[in-house]
Amino acid sequence: MNLALYWLFYKHMKQLVFILSFLPFFAAQAQSKYENNPDYVLWSATRKLQASDYRMARPHPQGNTPVVGMILVGYDLRGYDLYSKHLNKKVVNYLQRSGSWMDTTNYEPDLLLTYEQTRFDILEVYARKLRKELKDNRRTIILRGGQTFDARHEQLMAECNRLIVEYSDDTDSGRLEAKQRQWEARIQTMLAELAEYAYDR
């Protein structure tokens, strides 16, 4: 084998070994647990959150917290998934029913649901940004390891949390109707700009 062929062989074998060694990292991620799980409500453009989705027993009997919504952006990746044409389904924005609670006795449910749905929608914007990140940088993730994606996930979620705080402050947690409508329009624009990264695309 001449030197040029040897180097080509070595280069590709080295990459192959790295990729194969990388597979267990993704396999260690939680297996697909989001779809068809009655404890999870996946974000949907048509199915909005309902008071009945909040099923946890009251977390603070003496407190005045009107709602606790466990809304999370998770991802389920295995090495071979990065070669799939359906990467959008690997990042999921969902509410966990058993970790969510709403006081419908002392507070107006519609107001609480408006606030929670807006939070959910903001998180969907960032879930789509994460899906875009996954699609645009799949080669880097394969070659450098899952830590690259983990770090970007943390960065985007920190940015998302800052936007949720801004929304909450600006609308008084959804109570200021005019401000609420402005935010809803803003968020819908953001979602439309990232439409190709919707979960079901």
Buried (B, 14 or more C-beta within 10 A) or exposed (E): EEEEEEEEEEEEEEEEEEBEEBEEBBEEBEEEEBEEEEBBBBBBEEEBBEBEBBEBEEEEEEEEEBBBBBBBBBBBBBBEBBEEEEBBBBBBBBBBBEBBBBBBEEEEBEBBBBBBBBBBBBBBBBBBBBBBBBBEBBEEBBEEBBEBBEEBBEEBBEEBEEBBEEBBEEBEBBEEEEBBEEBBEBBEEBBEEBEEBBBEE
